[in-house]
């Protein structure tokens, strides 16, 4: 890994560590969204769309935060509960 890549990685990690919740309201049927995995790896409670591989890849860590696609009020309810 180059020095520039290490600096970028450190900056991204710093931003994740500032967060208290991670939200992935995706429209895509991604089999394994990297952003969701990054949030989970940082130990953040994660709220995500019930799309693609998110329910399987997120497992129990995301199960309480799964929302049906396009259901804005469901996201607000889960986020409000976590805050």
N, C-alpha and C positions, 0 to 999 in steps of 0.2 A: 504494500500500500504506500503510495507516495505521500509526501508531506501535505500537499494540498488536499488529498483525500482524507487524511487524518484530521485536518483542521475542519473540513466540512462535516465529517462524521461527528466530531466533538460539538460543533455548533448545533447540529440537529438533535443530538442527545440532550444538550442543555435546554433546548426548547421543550422537548418532551417532559423533562424533569420539572419544568415550571407549571405544567398542566396538572389539573386535578381529575379531569375526565377526558376521554378520547371518543370522538364521534365520527362514524364512517357512514354517512347517508348516501350510499352509492346507487346509481342507476344501472350499473353493469353487473352482469353475471360472472364476475371474476372468480376463478376457481380458488385462488389463494391471495387475497389482497395484501400486499407487502405493508401498506400503511397500518392496517389492522394488527398485523403481527408485530410491528414496531411498537405500537401502543401497548399491546399486551406484554411484550418483553420488558417494557419499562414499568410494569405493574399497575398500569392505569385501568380503572373501571372503563369498560368499552361499550358504547351504544352503537349498534350497527344495523344496517338493512338486512332483512331476511332474504338475501339474494345469493345466487351462486354458491360458492363453497364456504361462505361466512359461517353458517350454523355448524358445519362439520369442523372447519379449521379452528374456529374460536372456542369450540367445546363449552364446558361449563363456565368458563370465564366470561363468555359473552351471552349465555343463555338468558339471563335475567334482563339483558339489554337489547334483545332482538326486537326490531320494529318492522311491521309490514311496509313494503315500499310505497311511498307516496302518502303515508299517514302522518302528516306533520304533527298533529296533536299527540300521537303516540310517542314521538320523539320528545316533545315538551314534557309529557308526563314522566317518562323515564329519567330525563335529565333533571327535572325538578326533584324527583325522589332521591337521586344521587347527590344533589347539591345539599 
